[in-house]
Amino acid sequence: MQKNNNHISRRRLISTISSISVSECFSSNVLAAPPLTAEEADNFQARLERGLRPKPARVLRQRMNLDFAVLLMRSSYNAVDEIDIVAMDRFQKDFFLIRQAEYKFYADALGAGAMQQGDLCDPNYFDFISFAQYATISREIVNPPAVFEEQQPVEVGEGEAQKFETVVVRRDPTIRNSDLPRIYDEVVGKSILDKLNEKFGDTASAIPKIEPGSRPDAVTLLAAIKQMVNLFTLSGFAWDGHASMVQSGASIRDAQFSIIFTSPATLWSGQSLAAKRAVLTNDFALKTIKALVNNVGYKVVNDNVTYKGNQEITTFNVSIQ
């Protein structure tokens, strides 16, 4: 996934600002995770963690729509780039090392012929690659440096070898490291929701439109959530999915919503990321719901994702922003 020229230009502008104190900024980020090595990705601790994870479930899952699978992966990747938590050349190297270290263990647990490597439509492969992506992101987002160097491609003539330049990237100084996971989720959720609205907005499958900031009643909000879940299911994310209101009251703040996906494409990865207490997990539906809820004047609170058998169960409440 390559950056577009507009994004490269933005970072080039950043890099032209004086880098007099860059080395001092680098040295101050001693708590940031160092670049991953092949040895660390497959050391004793990593192998022990693998042994404690749940085994991949051998359940029937439908193939994912390729555009939707790419959307989930690309939204997650682009958000890393957008909020400037790590040099993207380093992220790609770390992602590769984690994939390389994890693949055989996962493939062997599934069994021969159970997965087509590289096929994002294959839910078994998507489960694996999404785990590797979020394991990498969770590593990079813990106390990341506010200033770092990144290798970015430069335009070259046809037939010429690709060239790179070193640029200095500075994250918005007003953003605290502790806020980065929340901001990351917001960026991913908005990206997914925007694409669903773009693709289905003029069709009978559109998510019901709610006026921004209008704070609708629980029934109206539930209708929008239900259709969003339907679109996930229609796109092959799960064998089945439905949303409901499991608790209601005089106020929308008394309502509790529930989403249940049967045999989702993140069945193993979601459990495995939770087991390793990853800072971020691939709870794509919850991220998208948060974006939808935020748009209409509420915020998601008391959210929780659990697994029972082959089901992913998400519960949450909403409150006024």
C-alpha positions as CSV (number, residue, x, y, z in Angstrom):
1,M,0.0,0.0,0.0
2,Q,1.7,3.1,-1.2
3,K,1.1,6.7,0.0
4,N,-0.4,9.1,-2.5
5,N,1.6,12.1,-3.6
6,N,-0.5,14.5,-1.5
7,H,0.5,12.6,1.7
8,I,4.2,12.6,0.7
9,S,4.0,16.3,0.1
10,R,2.5,16.9,3.5
11,R,5.4,15.1,5.1
12,R,8.0,16.7,2.9
13,L,6.7,20.1,4.2
14,I,7.1,18.8,7.7
15,S,10.6,17.7,7.0
16,T,11.7,21.1,5.7
17,I,11.1,22.5,9.2
18,S,14.3,22.8,11.1
19,S,15.6,19.6,12.5
20,I,18.0,21.2,14.9
21,S,16.7,19.4,18.0
22,V,15.6,16.2,16.3
23,S,18.3,14.0,17.9
24,E,17.2,15.3,21.3
25,C,13.6,14.4,20.6
26,F,14.7,10.9,19.5
27,S,16.7,10.3,22.6
28,S,13.8,11.4,24.9
29,N,11.6,8.5,23.7
30,V,13.3,5.8,25.6
31,L,10.0,4.0,26.4
32,A,9.0,3.5,22.8
33,A,9.3,0.0,21.4
34,P,12.6,-0.5,19.5
35,P,12.6,-1.9,15.9
36,L,11.6,-5.5,16.0
37,T,14.1,-8.2,15.1
38,A,13.5,-11.7,13.8
39,E,15.0,-13.1,17.0
40,E,12.5,-11.2,19.2
41,A,9.6,-12.1,17.0
42,D,10.3,-15.8,17.6
43,N,11.9,-15.8,21.1
44,F,10.9,-17.9,24.1
45,Q,8.3,-15.4,25.3
46,A,6.7,-15.2,21.9
47,R,6.6,-19.0,21.6
48,L,5.1,-19.3,25.1
49,E,2.4,-16.8,24.3
50,R,1.5,-18.8,21.1
51,G,1.1,-21.9,23.2
52,L,-1.4,-20.1,25.5
53,R,-3.6,-18.8,22.8
54,P,-6.9,-20.4,21.8
55,K,-6.6,-22.8,18.9
56,P,-8.1,-21.7,15.5
57,A,-11.7,-22.8,15.3
58,R,-12.5,-25.2,12.5
59,V,-15.9,-23.8,11.7
60,L,-17.7,-23.1,8.5
61,R,-17.2,-19.5,7.5
62,Q,-18.3,-17.8,4.3
63,R,-15.7,-16.2,2.0
64,M,-15.3,-12.4,2.4
65,N,-16.0,-9.9,-0.3
66,L,-12.5,-8.8,-1.5
67,D,-13.3,-5.1,-1.4
68,F,-14.6,-5.3,2.1
69,A,-11.5,-7.4,3.3
70,V,-9.2,-4.8,1.7
71,L,-11.2,-2.0,3.3
72,L,-10.7,-3.4,6.8
73,M,-7.0,-4.0,6.3
74,R,-6.3,-0.7,4.5
75,S,-8.3,1.4,7.0
76,S,-6.2,-0.1,9.8
77,Y,-3.0,0.6,7.9
78,N,-3.8,4.1,6.8
79,A,-4.8,5.1,10.4
80,V,-1.3,4.2,11.5
81,D,0.1,6.5,8.9
82,E,-2.5,9.3,9.6
83,I,-1.8,9.6,13.3
84,D,2.0,9.4,12.9
85,I,2.9,6.8,15.5
86,V,5.8,5.1,13.7
87,A,7.8,5.4,10.4
88,M,5.8,3.4,7.8
89,D,8.9,1.7,6.5
90,R,9.6,0.4,10.0
91,F,6.0,-0.6,10.4
92,Q,6.1,-2.7,7.3
93,K,9.3,-4.4,8.4
94,D,7.9,-5.2,11.9
95,F,4.6,-6.4,10.3
96,F,6.6,-8.7,8.0
97,L,8.6,-10.2,10.9
98,I,5.5,-10.9,13.0
99,R,3.8,-12.5,10.0
100,Q,6.9,-14.6,9.3
101,A,7.2,-15.7,12.9
102,E,3.5,-16.5,13.4
103,Y,2.5,-18.1,10.2
104,K,3.7,-21.7,10.6
105,F,2.2,-22.1,14.1
106,Y,-1.2,-20.9,12.9
107,A,-1.1,-22.9,9.6
108,D,-0.1,-26.1,11.5
109,A,-2.9,-25.6,14.0
110,L,-5.5,-25.2,11.2
111,G,-4.2,-28.3,9.3
112,A,-3.0,-28.9,5.8
113,G,-5.1,-27.3,3.1
114,A,-7.3,-25.4,5.4
115,M,-6.1,-22.0,4.3
116,Q,-5.0,-20.3,1.1
117,Q,-2.0,-18.1,1.9
118,G,-2.4,-14.6,0.6
119,D,-6.1,-14.9,-0.2
120,L,-7.9,-12.1,1.8
121,C,-11.2,-13.6,0.9
122,D,-10.4,-16.8,2.8
123,P,-11.6,-16.1,6.3
124,N,-8.9,-18.4,7.8
125,Y,-6.2,-16.3,6.1
126,F,-7.9,-13.0,6.9
127,D,-8.1,-14.1,10.6
128,F,-4.3,-14.6,10.6
129,I,-3.2,-11.5,8.7
130,S,-5.5,-9.3,10.7
131,F,-4.0,-10.7,13.9
132,A,-0.5,-10.0,12.7
133,Q,-1.5,-6.5,11.7
134,Y,-3.0,-5.6,15.0
135,A,-0.3,-7.3,17.0
136,T,2.1,-5.0,15.1
137,I,0.0,-1.8,15.6
138,S,-0.4,-2.6,19.3
139,R,3.3,-2.8,19.7
140,E,4.0,0.5,17.9
141,I,1.3,2.6,19.6
142,V,2.7,2.2,23.1
143,N,4.6,5.4,24.0
144,P,5.6,6.2,20.4
145,P,8.1,9.0,19.7
146,A,6.6,12.3,18.7
147,V,9.4,12.9,16.2
148,F,10.9,10.2,14.0
149,E,12.6,9.7,10.6
150,E,10.9,7.9,7.8
151,Q,12.0,6.7,4.4
152,Q,9.6,7.8,1.8
153,P,9.6,7.1,-2.0
154,V,10.4,9.8,-4.4
155,E,9.2,10.1,-8.0
156,V,11.5,8.6,-10.5
157,G,11.4,8.2,-14.3
158,E,10.0,5.2,-16.0
159,G,12.4,2.2,-15.8
160,E,14.5,3.8,-13.0
161,A,15.1,2.1,-9.7
162,Q,12.9,3.3,-6.8
163,K,14.6,5.8,-4.6
164,F,13.8,7.0,-1.1
165,E,14.5,10.1,0.9
166,T,14.7,10.5,4.7
167,V,12.1,12.9,6.1
168,V,11.4,14.0,9.7
169,V,7.9,13.4,10.9
170,R,6.5,15.4,13.8
171,R,3.2,14.3,15.4
172,D,0.7,17.0,16.6
173,P,2.2,18.0,19.9
174,T,-1.2,18.6,21.5
175,I,-2.0,14.8,21.2
176,R,-1.1,12.8,24.3
177,N,0.2,9.3,23.9
178,S,-2.6,8.0,26.1
179,D,-5.2,9.4,23.6
180,L,-3.7,7.6,20.6
181,P,-5.6,4.3,20.9
182,R,-8.9,6.2,21.0
183,I,-8.0,8.4,18.1
184,Y,-6.8,5.4,16.1
185,D,-10.2,3.6,16.6
186,E,-12.0,6.8,15.6
187,V,-10.0,7.1,12.3
188,V,-10.5,3.4,11.4
189,G,-14.2,3.5,12.3
190,K,-14.9,6.6,10.3
191,S,-13.1,5.2,7.3
192,I,-15.1,2.0,7.3
193,L,-18.4,3.9,7.8
194,D,-17.7,6.4,5.1
195,K,-16.9,3.6,2.6
196,L,-20.1,1.7,3.5
197,N,-22.1,4.9,3.0
198,E,-20.4,5.6,-0.3
199,K,-21.0,2.1,-1.6
200,F,-24.5,1.5,-0.4
201,G,-25.8,5.0,0.3
202,D,-28.0,5.2,-2.9
203,T,-29.2,1.6,-2.7
204,A,-32.0,-0.2,-0.8
205,S,-29.3,-1.5,1.5
206,A,-28.2,1.9,2.7
207,I,-27.8,2.6,6.4
208,P,-30.8,4.7,7.5
209,K,-29.8,8.4,7.4
210,I,-29.9,10.2,10.7
211,E,-29.4,13.9,10.9
212,P,-25.9,14.7,12.4
213,G,-26.1,15.6,16.1
214,S,-29.8,15.0,16.2
215,R,-29.6,12.5,19.1
216,P,-32.3,10.1,17.9
217,D,-34.3,7.8,20.1
218,A,-33.1,4.2,20.8
219,V,-35.4,2.6,18.2
220,T,-34.1,4.9,15.4
221,L,-30.5,4.4,16.4
222,L,-31.0,0.6,16.6
223,A,-32.4,0.6,13.0
224,A,-29.2,2.2,11.8
225,I,-27.0,-0.2,13.8
226,K,-29.0,-3.2,12.5
227,Q,-28.4,-2.2,8.9
228,M,-24.7,-1.6,9.5
229,V,-24.5,-5.2,10.9
230,N,-26.4,-6.4,7.8
231,L,-23.8,-4.8,5.5
232,F,-21.0,-6.5,7.4
233,T,-22.7,-9.8,7.0
234,L,-23.6,-9.2,3.4
235,S,-19.9,-8.5,2.8
236,G,-18.9,-11.9,4.1
237,F,-17.6,-10.8,7.5
238,A,-19.6,-13.4,9.3
239,W,-21.9,-16.3,8.6
240,D,-24.7,-14.5,10.4
241,G,-25.1,-11.3,12.4
242,H,-27.8,-9.4,14.2
243,A,-28.2,-6.4,16.5
244,S,-30.7,-6.0,19.2
245,M,-31.6,-3.9,22.3
246,V,-31.3,-6.2,25.2
247,Q,-32.2,-3.6,27.8
248,S,-34.4,-0.4,27.6
249,G,-35.7,2.3,29.9
250,A,-37.0,5.8,30.0
251,S,-33.9,7.3,28.5
252,I,-31.6,6.1,25.7
253,R,-28.9,6.0,28.4
254,D,-30.8,3.2,30.0
255,A,-30.6,1.1,26.8
256,Q,-28.0,-1.6,26.2
257,F,-27.3,-2.7,22.7
258,S,-26.0,-6.1,21.6
259,I,-24.4,-7.3,18.4
260,I,-23.8,-11.0,17.8
261,F,-21.8,-12.3,14.8
262,T,-21.7,-16.0,14.2
263,S,-18.4,-17.4,12.8
264,P,-16.9,-14.0,12.0
265,A,-13.7,-13.6,10.1
266,T,-11.9,-12.4,13.2
267,L,-13.0,-15.3,15.5
268,W,-9.5,-16.5,16.3
269,S,-7.7,-13.2,16.0
270,G,-10.1,-11.3,18.2
271,Q,-9.7,-13.8,21.0
272,S,-5.9,-14.0,20.6
273,L,-5.4,-10.3,20.7
274,A,-7.6,-10.1,23.8
275,A,-5.6,-12.9,25.4
276,K,-2.3,-11.1,24.8
277,R,-3.9,-7.9,26.2
278,A,-3.2,-6.0,23.0
279,V,-3.7,-2.2,23.3
280,L,-5.8,-2.4,20.1
281,T,-7.9,-5.2,18.8
282,N,-9.6,-5.8,15.4
283,D,-13.1,-5.1,16.7
284,F,-14.1,-3.6,13.3
285,A,-17.9,-3.6,13.9
286,L,-17.5,-1.8,17.3
287,K,-15.1,0.8,15.7
288,T,-17.7,1.5,13.0
289,I,-20.6,1.7,15.5
290,K,-18.6,4.3,17.5
291,A,-18.3,6.4,14.3
292,L,-22.0,6.1,13.6
293,V,-23.0,6.9,17.2
294,N,-20.6,9.9,17.3
295,N,-22.1,11.3,14.1
296,V,-25.6,11.5,15.7
297,G,-24.5,13.2,18.9
298,Y,-23.9,10.3,21.2
299,K,-20.8,8.3,22.3
300,V,-20.4,4.6,23.0
301,V,-19.7,3.7,26.7
302,N,-19.4,0.5,28.6
303,D,-18.4,-1.4,25.5
304,N,-17.3,-5.0,25.8
305,V,-16.4,-7.8,23.3
306,T,-16.6,-11.4,24.4
307,Y,-16.5,-14.8,22.6
308,K,-18.7,-17.8,23.2
309,G,-18.2,-20.8,21.0
310,N,-18.2,-19.5,17.4
311,Q,-19.9,-16.2,18.3
312,E,-18.5,-12.7,18.8
313,I,-20.7,-10.8,21.2
314,T,-20.5,-7.0,21.5
315,T,-22.5,-5.1,24.1
316,F,-22.5,-1.3,24.7
317,N,-24.4,1.7,26.0
318,V,-24.6,5.2,24.6
319,S,-24.5,8.5,26.4
320,I,-24.6,12.2,25.3
321,Q,-21.3,13.5,24.1
